[in-house]
């Protein structure tokens, strides 16, 4: 499979599994995948499944969804500006062929484990929100990862890092029979630059060591993934449609 198409498929797998826990549908139709109902804007509203899908096709895929939302252009070349979107980020797709990773020493006192109870899932969600936004103000427990349902979705692993018992980071491994998608790697600000993100990513890779692993990388995360043998396979672009202004 084309590497960009494989990477987009991985992101589609993660959204299908993550949204399933919320009871929200995610449907692949030819060259575009998208959710069928409102959900947290953490989840994409639509995603092109290959490079070169026209901007108008992506815009049509979300025309029935209201409010603020994001879509990803898998090829990173389309202009969604005329359809009311603004560019949010340009992120490379990265691919890692299946191979045992080189061992990396973990920080003393660090434990990374899959969430196995509803209480751990709620702690995971809280830690993820704090790591990505710097605050938990406005966070509604269960709005992204409902504790019970998230544990029942096959192929979905929520990984929580604790440093000396304190939650400090999160990552998500989403797997089907062809690809492993690594998502949601985040560390709370006071614990950054200690190698915790590396250990979270290694834990994701261990979830399906015989499959190729894919992800879309932020600028900050790019050196980390390169150090774990991921390589760039093409650009992608994340576009944001603001919600209506309050009157």
SULLINDA-V61102 format. One record per residue. N is the residue number from 1. PSI is psi in radians with two decimals (NA if undefined). Layout:
BEGIN
n = (N & N)
psi = (PSI & PSI)
END
This chain:
BEGIN
n = (1 & 2 & 3 & 4 & 5 & 6 & 7 & 8 & 9 & 10 & 11 & 12 & 13 & 14 & 15 & 16 & 17 & 18 & 19 & 20 & 21 & 22 & 23 & 24 & 25 & 26 & 27 & 28 & 29 & 30 & 31 & 32 & 33 & 34 & 35 & 36 & 37 & 38 & 39 & 40 & 41 & 42 & 43 & 44 & 45 & 46 & 47 & 48 & 49 & 50 & 51 & 52 & 53 & 54 & 55 & 56 & 57 & 58 & 59 & 60 & 61 & 62 & 63 & 64 & 65 & 66 & 67 & 68 & 69 & 70 & 71 & 72 & 73 & 74 & 75 & 76 & 77 & 78 & 79 & 80 & 81 & 82 & 83 & 84 & 85 & 86 & 87 & 88 & 89 & 90 & 91 & 92 & 93 & 94 & 95 & 96 & 97 & 98 & 99 & 100 & 101 & 102 & 103 & 104 & 105 & 106 & 107 & 108 & 109 & 110 & 111 & 112 & 113 & 114 & 115 & 116 & 117 & 118 & 119 & 120 & 121 & 122 & 123 & 124 & 125 & 126 & 127 & 128 & 129 & 130 & 131 & 132 & 133 & 134 & 135 & 136 & 137 & 138 & 139 & 140 & 141 & 142 & 143 & 144 & 145 & 146 & 147 & 148 & 149 & 150 & 151 & 152 & 153 & 154 & 155 & 156 & 157 & 158 & 159 & 160 & 161 & 162 & 163 & 164 & 165 & 166 & 167 & 168 & 169 & 170 & 171 & 172 & 173 & 174 & 175 & 176 & 177 & 178 & 179 & 180 & 181 & 182 & 183 & 184 & 185 & 186 & 187 & 188 & 189 & 190 & 191 & 192 & 193 & 194 & 195 & 196 & 197 & 198 & 199 & 200 & 201 & 202 & 203 & 204 & 205 & 206 & 207 & 208 & 209 & 210 & 211 & 212 & 213 & 214 & 215 & 216 & 217 & 218 & 219 & 220 & 221 & 222 & 223 & 224 & 225 & 226 & 227 & 228 & 229 & 230 & 231 & 232 & 233 & 234 & 235 & 236 & 237 & 238 & 239 & 240 & 241 & 242 & 243 & 244 & 245 & 246 & 247)
psi = (2.51 & 2.34 & -0.68 & -0.74 & -0.64 & -0.74 & -0.74 & -0.65 & -0.72 & -0.77 & -0.59 & -0.69 & -0.82 & -0.76 & -0.67 & -0.78 & -0.79 & -0.73 & -0.49 & -0.64 & -0.47 & -0.05 & 0.39 & 2.35 & 2.62 & 2.06 & 2.33 & 2.12 & 1.76 & -1.77 & 0.10 & 2.43 & 2.62 & 2.83 & 2.72 & -0.18 & 2.93 & 2.61 & 3.03 & 2.40 & -0.06 & -0.59 & 2.43 & 2.64 & -0.54 & 2.77 & 2.23 & 2.47 & 0.09 & 2.89 & 2.61 & 0.12 & 2.20 & 2.58 & -0.68 & -0.59 & -0.75 & -0.73 & -0.68 & -0.54 & -0.34 & 0.19 & -0.36 & -0.02 & 2.32 & 2.87 & -3.04 & 2.48 & 2.86 & 2.58 & 2.67 & 2.21 & 1.93 & -0.44 & -0.28 & 0.31 & -0.21 & 2.65 & 1.90 & 0.07 & -0.80 & -0.20 & 0.27 & 0.21 & 2.70 & 2.57 & 2.30 & -0.72 & 2.66 & 2.08 & 2.24 & 2.48 & 2.47 & 2.56 & 2.43 & 2.13 & 2.63 & 2.14 & 2.57 & 2.26 & 2.65 & 2.46 & 2.44 & 2.12 & 2.37 & 2.60 & 2.54 & 2.34 & 0.07 & 2.36 & 2.26 & 2.16 & 2.67 & 2.42 & 2.33 & -0.05 & 2.73 & -0.65 & -0.65 & -0.63 & -0.73 & -0.68 & -0.68 & -0.85 & -0.76 & -0.79 & -0.70 & -0.79 & -0.78 & -0.73 & -0.65 & -0.58 & -0.28 & 0.02 & 2.79 & 0.19 & 2.27 & -0.09 & 2.31 & 1.93 & 2.34 & -0.05 & -0.34 & -0.81 & 1.53 & 2.22 & -0.87 & -0.87 & -0.64 & -0.51 & -0.27 & -0.05 & 1.99 & 2.43 & -0.10 & 2.14 & 2.15 & 2.09 & 2.24 & 2.27 & 2.34 & 2.36 & 1.99 & 0.69 & -0.16 & 2.27 & 2.25 & -0.19 & 2.87 & 2.79 & 2.79 & 2.27 & 2.16 & 2.21 & 2.40 & -2.77 & 0.00 & -0.40 & 2.64 & 2.17 & 2.28 & 2.20 & 2.88 & 0.42 & 2.05 & 2.54 & 2.40 & 2.58 & -0.77 & -0.30 & 0.16 & 2.85 & 0.60 & 0.07 & 0.18 & -0.69 & -0.65 & -0.79 & -0.62 & -0.73 & -0.71 & -0.66 & -0.64 & -0.81 & -0.59 & -0.29 & -0.44 & 1.25 & -0.26 & 0.03 & 2.66 & 2.51 & 2.44 & 2.79 & 2.87 & 2.23 & 2.38 & 2.92 & -0.72 & -0.63 & -0.23 & -0.84 & -0.62 & -0.86 & -0.64 & -0.66 & -0.26 & 0.34 & 0.31 & 2.60 & 2.63 & 2.39 & -0.03 & 2.84 & 2.78 & 2.82 & 2.32 & 2.13 & 2.55 & 2.30 & 1.97 & 2.68 & 2.99 & 2.53 & 2.49 & 2.50 & NA)
END
